[in-house]
Amino acid sequence: MHRQLLLSVLSLVLFGMSASWAANWAVLVAGSRDWVNYRHQADVCHAYQILHRNGIPDSNIIVMMYDDLAHHWRNPTRGIIINHPKGTDVYHGVPHDYTGKDVTPNNFINVLLGNKEAMRNVGSGKVLESGPDDNVFIYYTDHGAVGLVAFPSDVLYAKDLNQTITTMYNQKKYKQMVIYIEACESGSMLEDILSDKINVYGTTAANAQESSYACYHDLLRGTYLGDVYSVVWMEDSDAEQIDKETLYQQYLITQQKTNASHVMQYGDLNLAKSHNVSEFQSVQKSNISNHNIFMDHYNNLLRRDAVRAEDVRIEIVKYRLAVAKENSIEEKELQNELAQLYNDRNVIFNSLYQIASIALSLNRGNYIEMIIQKPMKLTQHDCYKSVTQHIHKKCFDLQVCSVLPPFEVQKAGNYL
C-alpha cells in the first residue's frame, strides 16, 4: 500500500518535472521582399506579437524576414509596420534573426533541424533547440506555386520540406508540431505528402490548385497590408481565449471567413481536435475573450477588397491610377507601368506554354490542351524540381512569375 502510494507520488512529480521542462518554439518566415509584398512581413510581425504577448520568450522565437519595409522610402510612418488599416505597430521588438540575403530555403531547413554548425556566423545563429517534450509552431507566408514556396532569391520544394519534417520527427525534435502556410497553391506543400502518423498538423491558405488572397489595401501606403487567411487566424488568436479553443476550431473559423480560397488541413487531424491553440501559440492562460462582434463585422467588410496574390501588382497600380491627376505625368507613367505588367504576364505565360508544348510534343503532343484546361496533381517531384530550377536560372525569377495566374509547369514535368 505504502509502496503503491510512493510510486504514485513519484510518477506525479516526474510528470510535473517533465511538463515544466517542456517548451514552446516557433519559426516565423516571410519569404518575400519589396514594398509591393508589404503584407508578408506585416503578417510575420503580427504573428510575432501574438506569441510574444502570450509569453513565449524571444529565445524560442526565430524570425526570418528580409526587413526592408520599416525604413523604406515609401513608408509614411518610418519604423512602423501595420497589418490592419486601423492597426497598431507590429514591428517593434521583432527579433532580426535572419534578414536580407540570409532568408533562404537552406537556412530555413538548417534552423528547423537545429543545425548550429551550419548557421554559425549567419544572422543570430538561432536554431530550433526543441526536444521530444516540446511543441513547435511554424508559420510561413509568401508567394507559392504548385509544389513550392518562394524565398527572396530561391524556392523551397514540397518534397524538401516534408523530408525535413520527417527528419525532425526521427530526431525527436518535437512532441507535436503545427504548420500554417500562406501562399498560392499552398495545399500542394502538404497534400498527399505529409504523414498523419508523425504528430504534425498543418493548415494552408489555399488548396493545391488555387490562389491565396491579399487584403486590406491602404491608399496612404499604396499596398496591401495583409493576406486573408493570415489576418483571419491572427485576429482570431488576438480575440479568443485560445486556451479554450482547439486547433480544429481555429481552422473552422479561418475556413469560414476566408471565403475567396479554400483553407485546407492536413496531417494528424486528431491532433487538431484534441489540442488547443494555446499549446502552440502561448505559455500562459487567457484571462478574458476580446471578441468584439462589431469589429468582427467591420473586418469582414474590409476584407471584401481581397484580390488574388498574382493580381496584387496590377491592382496596386490601378488604385494609384484612379487617384492620379488627369493628363499628369504621373498618370502617364502609371498607364505605362500597367501596360508593362500585362505585357510581362503575357511574355511569361507564352514562354511557359511554349516550353510545355515542346516537352509534350516529344511523346504526347495531343495532351497539351487537355492538361492546360484540367488541373493535375504533382506526382513527379524530382523532375518538377529540375524543370523549375532550370526555368528559374535560365528564364524567369520564380518570384517574378507571381504576376501570372496559376500555370502548372508541373504538367510538363509529369510527362517528361
Secondary structure, DSSP 8 states (H G I E B T S, - for coil): -HHHHHHHHHHHHHHHHHHHH--EEEEEEE---SGGGHHHHHHHHHHHHHHHHTT--GGGEEEE----STT-TT-SSTT---SSTT-----TT---SB-GGG--HHHHHHHHTT-TTTTTTSTT-------TT-EEEEEEES-EETTEEEETTEEEEHHHHHHHHHHHHHTT--SEEEEEEESTTGGGGTTTTS-SSSSEEEEESS-TTS--EEEEEETTTTEEEEEHHHHHHHHHHHHS-TTSSBHHHHHHHHHHH--SS--EEEE-HHHHHHSBTHHHH-SS---S----HHHHHHHHHHGGG-EEGGGHHHHHHHHHHHHS-TT-HHHHHHHHHHHHHHHHHHHHHHHHHHHHHHHHHTT-GGGHHHHHHS------HHHHHHHHHHHHHHT--TTGGGGS----THHHHTT-
